[in-house]
Every structure is written in structure tokens, then in C-alpha cells.
Amino acid sequence: MKAMLLHEYGEAARFREEDIPQPRTKPGHVLIQVKAASFNPVDYKIRTLGPDFGPELPAVLHGDVAGVVEEVGQSVTALKPGDKVYGCAGGVRNTGGALAEY
């Protein structure tokens, strides 16, 4: 899948489009087909302040997402594939961000 990856932190850091494996659904999580993502002040701080706030690099950042549930993980009962969703759902340690197809 296509994703925008960050390889370094800092004011001059730039995202690069790359192909990466589609994430697997974890228990208690859903996999979202991303339709829209946004950039908010937390995203800016993660990109510029770095490892104290952000994930190990290279990483897919940005938490604000809108899309469609593709798969549901074990124990997820409130959502099902095809549901339209939005929220702040990732882009921090151990959770992929919204700057990707999934």
C-alpha cells in the first residue's frame, strides 16, 4: 500500500511516498481504509519534537482520520466492515497513522 513516511524528526523533516505492507488488524482495533486525514497541532509537535512524542522511524504519522472500516480485530463488537468512521486514532507509538491507504 502507499503511505507517506517520515524518516527524520525536525523542522525541515519531509514526508516521502513509499510502498509498505498493509497493517494487520490487532485485537481490539479496526483497520480503516483512509478517505481523509488532517494535520493538527499534535501532528506538528510529533514531527518537530521527535522521539519523546513520536514513534520509531521510519513511521506513518497523523492521527486524524476519516474512512471506512475494512476489518475488525478480535473482541471488536461496536463496529463492522463497511462502517464509516472518523476520529483521532493513531500516528503515535505502536499505532500506525492516517497518512496511508490503510
Long-range contacts (C-beta under 8 A, 24 or more apart in sequence): 1-100, 1-101, 1-102, 2-100, 2-101, 3-60, 3-99, 3-100, 3-101, 4-60, 4-61, 4-99, 4-100, 5-58, 5-59, 5-60, 6-47, 6-57, 6-58, 6-59, 6-60, 6-61, 7-57, 7-58, 8-57, 9-47, 9-48, 9-49, 9-50, 9-51, 9-54, 9-57, 10-47, 10-48, 10-50, 11-48, 13-47, 13-48, 15-61, 15-99, 18-58, 20-60, 20-100, 22-101, 22-102, 23-96, 23-102, 25-71, 25-72, 25-73, 26-73, 27-73, 27-74, 27-75, 28-73, 28-74, 28-75, 28-76, 29-73, 29-76, 30-69, 30-70, 30-71, 30-72, 30-73, 30-76, 30-79, 30-85, 31-69, 31-70, 31-71, 31-72, 31-73, 31-102, 32-65, 32-67, 32-68, 32-69, 32-70, 32-85, 32-89, 32-98, 32-102, 33-67, 33-68, 33-69, 33-70, 33-101, 33-102, 34-65, 34-66, 34-67, 34-98, 34-100, 34-101, 34-102, 35-66, 35-67, 35-68, 36-65, 36-66, 36-67, 37-62, 37-64, 37-65, 37-66, 37-97, 37-98, 37-99, 38-62, 38-64, 39-64, 40-64, 43-91, 46-91, 46-92, 53-92, 54-92, 54-93, 55-91, 55-92, 55-93, 55-94, 55-95, 56-93, 59-91, 59-97, 60-91, 60-96, 60-97, 60-98, 60-99, 60-100, 61-91, 61-97, 61-99, 62-90, 62-91, 62-97, 62-98, 62-99, 63-88, 63-89, 63-90, 63-91, 63-92, 63-97, 63-98, 64-88, 64-98, 65-89, 65-90, 65-98, 70-102
